[in-house]
Amino acid sequence: MVEGPGCKVKGENLNKRICNQKLIKIQSDDSKNTNKLGGDKTFQNSFESFVQSTVCEVRTLGKELFIFFKENALCIRVHFLMDGYIRINEAANVVGLKGSSKSAVLVIYLARDTVAIYNSHVDISISKEHTHVHRLYEDCLVRYNKLCQLDICSPEFDFSCANKLISSRPGKMVCDVIMDQDVLPGALFNSGINPNSTIGELTPDLVSRLVHRLRDFSAIFYKCRKQNKALSQYMKIYKNQRCGECGGRVTVCKPGELKRITYFCASCQTNSVTNLPSTGSLLGFVANSLFASPSLPAVPVCMGHKVTCTKKQVTKTSENQGRLFYVCSLPRLKQCHFFQWADLHHPMCAHKKVTVLRSVLKQNANNGRQFYCCPLPKQQQCDFFQ
């Protein structure tokens, strides 16, 4: 998955690899992409006039990636959404598999490499008239130049500009502003500030502190992604039931308009400069999804490598959606074929199906507690609860 720092690493690697390569062919899923061409042309055939164009640069902005071409002023803009990612030289085996979780939304065939883009939104800036092409190409540059000073991962990041932009939204909740891609593209919330607060409730010192902590965390995140190291060593609250700072109970909720899963400690995150968490803590780290871990039997080891397995959750829409399972913990390309359900000890619902484990997200006395419920869609669920 690509987040802000992760996108920056991907962009750097891609820039080194594909620059000066010619575009040979592009395949796309028209239903998942858009263009600015106008008329009846599809996303797929609108690329035809740009075959043999040369990649000149790859840039990133938060979770957006821009691929610029020398000829005809072509620009491809990719937004990685919640869980987008890129694969190089794997596209031939997966493109066109409609309905598959591995179906690429766009595959770019270059002279030496093939770049496949998954689970993302793709725009292209082209037109029949060269003057319009140039204007749309410039639109991408204008967007990049406008927001690069607010990109938390950019060397051009402007603290004062970010402070002013955040402070200009006094009625907005902190959790929403921090995740707004037009305020701080790619930023993750990791400050000792209560996410239920509005910007207007924060002092200028707290806003400044918030921006600096976001910048610090993004640097840590970037370093971990770059060096392929685990980020978990820096976390004191994310996915934990107890705060690593004070030992207090962690609240898990979906605050604000964006409803992103958020972990925070009410004792440490009090909006006070005199009661801030220690350096390096990641209080309030916002996750894309909740992955609750119940009290489980011993974690198995895979048969191929004899290493402790990783627990994952079925996200694909199917009868097993929400179920937990174990797979080999090595990187995807090195994994063995080990597979084992991790929820066989769960109780069965009235439909005789294995129940799924969820957490209470409402901010009340039961917040954070885990419970078993029917795995079927809400309209079809039985009344099982435990």
C-alpha positions as CSV (number, residue, x, y, z in Angstrom):
1,M,0.0,0.0,0.0
2,V,1.2,3.5,-0.8
3,E,0.8,6.3,1.7
4,G,2.5,9.7,1.4
5,P,6.1,8.6,2.3
6,G,5.5,5.3,0.5
7,C,4.5,7.1,-2.6
8,K,7.6,9.2,-2.5
9,V,9.8,6.1,-2.3
10,K,7.9,4.6,-5.2
11,G,8.3,7.7,-7.2
12,E,12.0,7.9,-6.6
13,N,12.5,4.3,-7.6
14,L,10.3,4.7,-10.7
15,N,12.1,7.9,-11.8
16,K,15.5,6.1,-11.7
17,R,14.1,3.1,-13.6
18,I,11.8,4.3,-16.4
19,C,13.2,7.8,-17.3
20,N,14.2,8.0,-21.0
21,Q,12.3,4.9,-21.9
22,K,9.8,5.0,-24.7
23,L,6.1,4.2,-24.3
24,I,5.3,1.2,-26.4
25,K,1.8,0.4,-25.4
26,I,-0.8,1.0,-22.7
27,Q,-3.7,-1.2,-21.6
28,S,-6.3,0.1,-19.2
29,D,-9.6,-0.7,-17.6
30,D,-11.8,2.1,-19.0
31,S,-14.4,1.8,-16.2
32,K,-11.8,2.7,-13.6
33,N,-10.0,5.6,-15.3
34,T,-10.8,9.0,-16.7
35,N,-9.4,11.4,-19.3
36,K,-9.8,15.0,-20.2
37,L,-10.1,14.4,-23.9
38,G,-13.8,15.1,-24.4
39,G,-15.8,13.5,-27.2
40,D,-16.3,9.8,-27.7
41,K,-12.8,8.5,-27.3
42,T,-12.2,5.9,-24.6
43,F,-9.4,6.1,-22.1
44,Q,-7.7,3.2,-23.9
45,N,-7.6,4.6,-27.5
46,S,-6.9,8.1,-26.4
47,F,-3.3,7.0,-25.8
48,E,-2.7,5.9,-29.5
49,S,-1.1,9.2,-30.7
50,F,1.4,9.1,-27.8
51,V,3.0,5.8,-28.6
52,Q,6.8,6.2,-28.8
53,S,6.7,9.2,-26.4
54,T,9.6,9.2,-23.9
55,V,9.3,9.4,-20.1
56,C,11.1,12.5,-19.0
57,E,10.3,12.7,-15.3
58,V,8.3,11.1,-12.4
59,R,7.2,13.3,-9.5
60,T,5.1,12.7,-6.4
61,L,2.7,14.8,-4.4
62,G,1.3,13.2,-1.3
63,K,-0.4,10.1,-2.6
64,E,-0.3,11.3,-6.2
65,L,2.2,10.3,-8.8
66,F,2.8,12.2,-12.0
67,I,4.5,10.6,-15.1
68,F,5.6,13.3,-17.6
69,F,6.5,12.6,-21.2
70,K,8.7,14.7,-23.5
71,E,6.8,14.5,-26.7
72,N,3.2,15.8,-27.1
73,A,3.1,17.1,-23.5
74,L,1.5,14.0,-22.1
75,C,1.0,13.6,-18.4
76,I,-0.4,10.6,-16.5
77,R,-1.6,11.3,-13.0
78,V,-2.1,8.4,-10.5
79,H,-3.9,8.8,-7.2
80,F,-3.3,5.7,-5.0
81,L,-6.5,6.1,-3.0
82,M,-6.7,3.9,0.1
83,D,-4.7,0.9,-1.0
84,G,-3.2,1.5,-4.4
85,Y,0.2,0.1,-5.4
86,I,2.6,-0.4,-8.3
87,R,4.2,-3.6,-9.7
88,I,7.0,-3.7,-12.2
89,N,7.4,-6.4,-14.8
90,E,4.4,-8.5,-13.5
91,A,1.6,-7.1,-15.7
92,A,1.5,-9.7,-18.4
93,N,0.1,-12.3,-16.0
94,V,-2.6,-10.2,-14.4
95,V,-3.9,-7.6,-16.8
96,G,-7.5,-8.1,-18.0
97,L,-8.6,-10.4,-15.2
98,K,-11.9,-8.6,-14.6
99,G,-13.2,-9.1,-11.1
100,S,-9.9,-10.3,-9.8
101,S,-8.3,-8.6,-6.9
102,K,-5.1,-8.4,-9.0
103,S,-6.7,-6.7,-12.0
104,A,-4.6,-3.7,-13.0
105,V,-6.4,-0.4,-13.7
106,L,-3.5,0.7,-16.0
107,V,-0.5,-1.1,-17.5
108,I,2.3,0.9,-19.1
109,Y,4.5,-1.0,-21.5
110,L,7.9,0.7,-21.9
111,A,11.0,-0.2,-23.9
112,R,12.6,-2.3,-21.1
113,D,10.0,-2.4,-18.3
114,T,6.3,-2.8,-17.7
115,V,4.6,-0.8,-15.0
116,A,1.2,-2.0,-13.6
117,I,-1.0,0.2,-11.4
118,Y,-3.6,-1.3,-9.1
119,N,-6.5,-0.1,-6.9
120,S,-5.9,3.5,-8.0
121,H,-7.5,6.4,-9.9
122,V,-5.8,7.4,-13.1
123,D,-6.2,10.6,-15.1
124,I,-4.5,11.5,-18.4
125,S,-4.1,15.0,-19.7
126,I,-4.4,15.0,-23.5
127,S,-6.5,16.4,-26.4
128,K,-6.7,16.5,-30.2
129,E,-5.4,20.1,-30.3
130,H,-1.8,20.6,-29.3
131,T,-2.6,23.9,-27.6
132,H,-5.1,22.2,-25.4
133,V,-2.7,19.4,-24.8
134,H,-0.1,21.9,-23.6
135,R,-2.7,23.6,-21.3
136,L,-3.7,20.4,-19.7
137,Y,-0.1,19.3,-19.3
138,E,0.5,22.7,-17.6
139,D,-2.5,22.0,-15.3
140,C,-0.6,19.1,-13.9
141,L,2.5,21.2,-13.4
142,V,0.4,24.0,-11.8
143,R,-1.2,21.5,-9.3
144,Y,2.2,20.1,-8.4
145,N,3.8,23.5,-8.0
146,K,0.8,24.8,-6.0
147,L,0.9,21.9,-3.5
148,C,4.5,20.8,-3.3
149,Q,5.2,23.3,-0.5
150,L,2.4,21.6,1.5
151,D,3.6,18.1,0.7
152,I,4.8,16.8,4.1
153,C,7.5,14.7,2.3
154,S,8.8,17.4,0.0
155,P,12.1,19.2,0.7
156,E,10.2,22.3,-0.3
157,F,7.7,21.9,2.6
158,D,6.8,25.3,4.0
159,F,5.9,25.2,7.8
160,S,4.5,28.7,7.9
161,C,2.3,28.1,4.9
162,A,1.0,24.9,6.4
163,N,0.3,26.6,9.7
164,K,-1.7,29.3,8.0
165,L,-3.7,26.9,5.9
166,I,-4.6,24.7,8.9
167,S,-5.5,27.8,11.0
168,S,-7.8,29.1,8.3
169,R,-10.2,26.2,9.0
170,P,-11.3,26.9,12.6
171,G,-14.6,25.0,12.3
172,K,-13.1,21.8,11.0
173,M,-12.1,18.9,13.1
174,V,-8.4,18.2,13.4
175,C,-8.8,14.6,12.2
176,D,-10.5,15.8,9.0
177,V,-8.0,18.7,8.2
178,I,-5.0,16.5,8.7
179,M,-6.3,13.9,6.3
180,D,-7.4,16.5,3.7
181,Q,-5.1,16.0,0.7
182,D,-5.4,19.7,-0.3
183,V,-4.0,20.8,3.1
184,L,-1.2,18.4,3.8
185,P,-1.0,15.8,1.0
186,G,0.0,12.4,2.3
187,A,0.2,13.4,6.0
188,L,-0.6,11.1,8.8
189,F,-1.9,12.3,12.1
190,N,0.7,11.6,14.9
191,S,0.4,14.4,17.4
192,G,-0.7,14.5,21.0
193,I,-3.9,16.4,20.1
194,N,-7.3,15.0,20.6
195,P,-8.7,14.2,17.1
196,N,-12.2,15.3,18.2
197,S,-11.0,18.9,18.6
198,T,-11.7,21.6,16.0
199,I,-8.8,23.7,14.7
200,G,-10.3,26.7,16.4
201,E,-9.7,25.1,19.8
202,L,-6.0,24.8,19.2
203,T,-3.5,27.6,20.1
204,P,-1.0,28.8,17.5
205,D,1.7,26.9,19.4
206,L,-0.3,23.6,19.2
207,V,-0.9,24.1,15.5
208,S,2.8,24.7,14.9
209,R,3.7,21.7,17.1
210,L,1.2,19.5,15.1
211,V,2.8,20.4,11.8
212,H,6.3,19.7,13.1
213,R,5.2,16.3,14.5
214,L,3.6,15.4,11.2
215,R,6.8,16.3,9.4
216,D,8.9,14.3,11.9
217,F,6.7,11.2,11.6
218,S,6.7,11.4,7.8
219,A,10.5,11.4,7.8
220,I,10.4,8.3,10.0
221,F,7.8,6.7,7.8
222,Y,9.9,7.5,4.7
223,K,13.1,6.1,6.2
224,C,11.3,2.9,7.1
225,R,9.9,2.5,3.6
226,K,13.2,3.3,2.0
227,Q,15.2,0.9,4.1
228,N,12.4,-1.8,4.3
229,K,12.2,-1.6,8.1
230,A,9.2,-2.1,10.4
231,L,7.4,1.0,11.5
232,S,6.0,-0.7,14.6
233,Q,9.0,0.1,16.8
234,Y,7.9,3.8,16.8
235,M,4.3,3.2,17.7
236,K,3.0,3.6,21.2
237,I,-0.8,3.5,20.6
238,Y,-1.6,2.3,17.1
239,K,-3.6,-1.0,17.3
240,N,-2.9,-1.2,21.0
241,Q,-5.5,-1.5,23.8
242,R,-3.2,0.4,26.2
243,C,-1.3,3.6,25.7
244,G,2.5,3.1,25.5
245,E,3.0,6.5,27.1
246,C,0.8,6.3,30.2
247,G,-0.7,2.8,30.2
248,G,-4.2,4.2,29.9
249,R,-7.0,2.7,27.8
250,V,-6.9,3.5,24.1
251,T,-10.1,4.9,22.5
252,V,-10.8,3.6,19.0
253,C,-13.4,5.6,17.0
254,K,-14.3,7.1,13.6
255,P,-14.5,10.8,14.3
256,G,-15.2,13.7,11.9
257,E,-16.7,13.7,8.4
258,L,-14.1,11.4,6.8
259,K,-14.7,8.6,9.4
260,R,-11.2,7.3,9.4
261,I,-10.4,4.7,12.1
262,T,-8.5,6.6,14.8
263,Y,-6.6,5.5,17.9
264,F,-6.1,8.1,20.7
265,C,-5.4,8.4,24.4
266,A,-7.7,10.8,26.3
267,S,-5.1,11.2,29.1
268,C,-2.2,12.1,26.9
269,Q,-4.0,14.0,24.1
270,T,-5.3,16.9,26.1
271,N,-4.5,19.9,23.7
272,S,-1.9,21.2,26.2
273,V,1.7,22.1,25.4
274,T,2.6,21.1,28.9
275,N,1.2,17.6,28.6
276,L,2.6,16.4,25.3
277,P,3.8,12.8,24.6
278,S,7.5,12.1,24.6
279,T,9.6,12.5,21.5
280,G,9.0,9.9,18.9
281,S,5.5,8.6,20.1
282,L,2.9,8.2,17.5
283,L,-0.2,9.0,19.5
284,G,-3.3,9.4,17.3
285,F,-1.8,7.5,14.4
286,V,-4.7,7.3,11.9
287,A,-5.2,3.9,10.2
288,N,-6.9,3.2,6.9
289,S,-8.7,0.1,8.4
290,L,-9.1,-1.6,11.7
291,F,-7.6,-5.0,12.1
292,A,-8.6,-6.3,15.5
293,S,-6.5,-9.0,17.1
294,P,-8.4,-11.3,19.5
295,S,-6.9,-13.7,21.9
296,L,-5.8,-16.5,19.6
297,P,-4.1,-19.8,19.7
298,A,-0.3,-20.0,19.0
299,V,0.6,-18.4,15.7
300,P,1.7,-21.2,13.3
301,V,5.0,-21.3,11.3
302,C,4.9,-21.8,7.5
303,M,6.0,-25.2,6.1
304,G,8.3,-23.7,3.4
305,H,10.5,-21.4,5.5
306,K,9.8,-22.4,9.1
307,V,9.1,-18.7,10.0
308,T,6.2,-17.3,12.1
309,C,3.2,-16.6,9.8
310,T,1.4,-13.3,9.3
311,K,-2.3,-12.9,10.1
312,K,-4.4,-11.2,7.5
313,Q,-8.0,-10.5,6.8
314,V,-10.1,-11.3,3.7
315,T,-11.1,-8.0,2.1
316,K,-12.4,-9.2,-1.2
317,T,-16.2,-9.3,-1.5
318,S,-17.1,-12.9,-1.0
319,E,-18.7,-15.3,1.5
320,N,-15.4,-15.2,3.4
321,Q,-15.1,-11.5,3.7
322,G,-13.9,-10.4,7.1
323,R,-12.4,-13.8,8.0
324,L,-8.9,-14.1,9.4
325,F,-6.1,-16.3,8.0
326,Y,-2.4,-17.0,8.2
327,V,0.1,-16.9,5.4
328,C,3.8,-16.9,5.0
329,S,5.3,-13.7,6.4
330,L,8.0,-13.3,3.8
331,P,7.7,-10.6,1.0
332,R,5.0,-11.5,-1.6
333,L,7.4,-12.8,-4.3
334,K,9.2,-15.0,-1.8
335,Q,6.2,-16.5,0.0
336,C,5.6,-20.2,0.1
337,H,2.0,-21.4,-0.4
338,F,1.2,-21.9,3.3
339,F,-2.5,-21.0,4.2
340,Q,-4.4,-21.6,7.4
341,W,-7.6,-20.1,8.7
342,A,-7.0,-18.1,11.9
343,D,-10.6,-18.0,13.1
344,L,-11.6,-21.7,13.4
345,H,-12.0,-21.2,17.2
346,H,-14.6,-18.4,16.6
347,P,-18.2,-19.4,17.5
348,M,-20.7,-20.2,14.8
349,C,-23.7,-17.9,14.0
350,A,-27.3,-19.0,13.3
351,H,-26.3,-19.5,9.6
352,K,-23.7,-22.0,10.7
353,K,-20.9,-19.7,9.5
354,V,-17.8,-18.7,11.3
355,T,-18.3,-15.4,13.0
356,V,-16.1,-12.3,12.4
357,L,-14.5,-10.2,15.1
358,R,-15.3,-6.5,15.2
359,S,-14.6,-3.6,17.7
360,V,-17.0,-1.1,19.2
361,L,-16.2,2.3,17.6
362,K,-18.7,4.4,19.3
363,Q,-17.2,6.7,22.0
364,N,-18.9,5.2,25.0
365,A,-18.1,2.9,27.9
366,N,-17.7,-0.1,25.5
367,N,-15.3,1.7,23.1
368,G,-12.6,-0.7,21.9
369,R,-14.3,-3.8,23.2
370,Q,-14.3,-6.7,20.7
371,F,-17.3,-8.8,19.8
372,Y,-18.3,-11.7,17.5
373,C,-21.1,-11.2,15.0
374,C,-22.6,-12.7,11.9
375,P,-20.3,-12.4,8.8
376,L,-23.1,-11.8,6.3
377,P,-23.9,-8.3,4.9
378,K,-25.9,-6.1,7.4
379,Q,-29.2,-6.7,5.7
380,Q,-28.8,-10.5,5.9
381,Q,-27.2,-10.8,9.3
382,C,-28.7,-12.9,12.1
383,D,-28.9,-11.6,15.6
384,F,-25.8,-13.4,16.9
385,F,-23.7,-11.3,19.3
386,Q,-21.1,-12.4,21.8
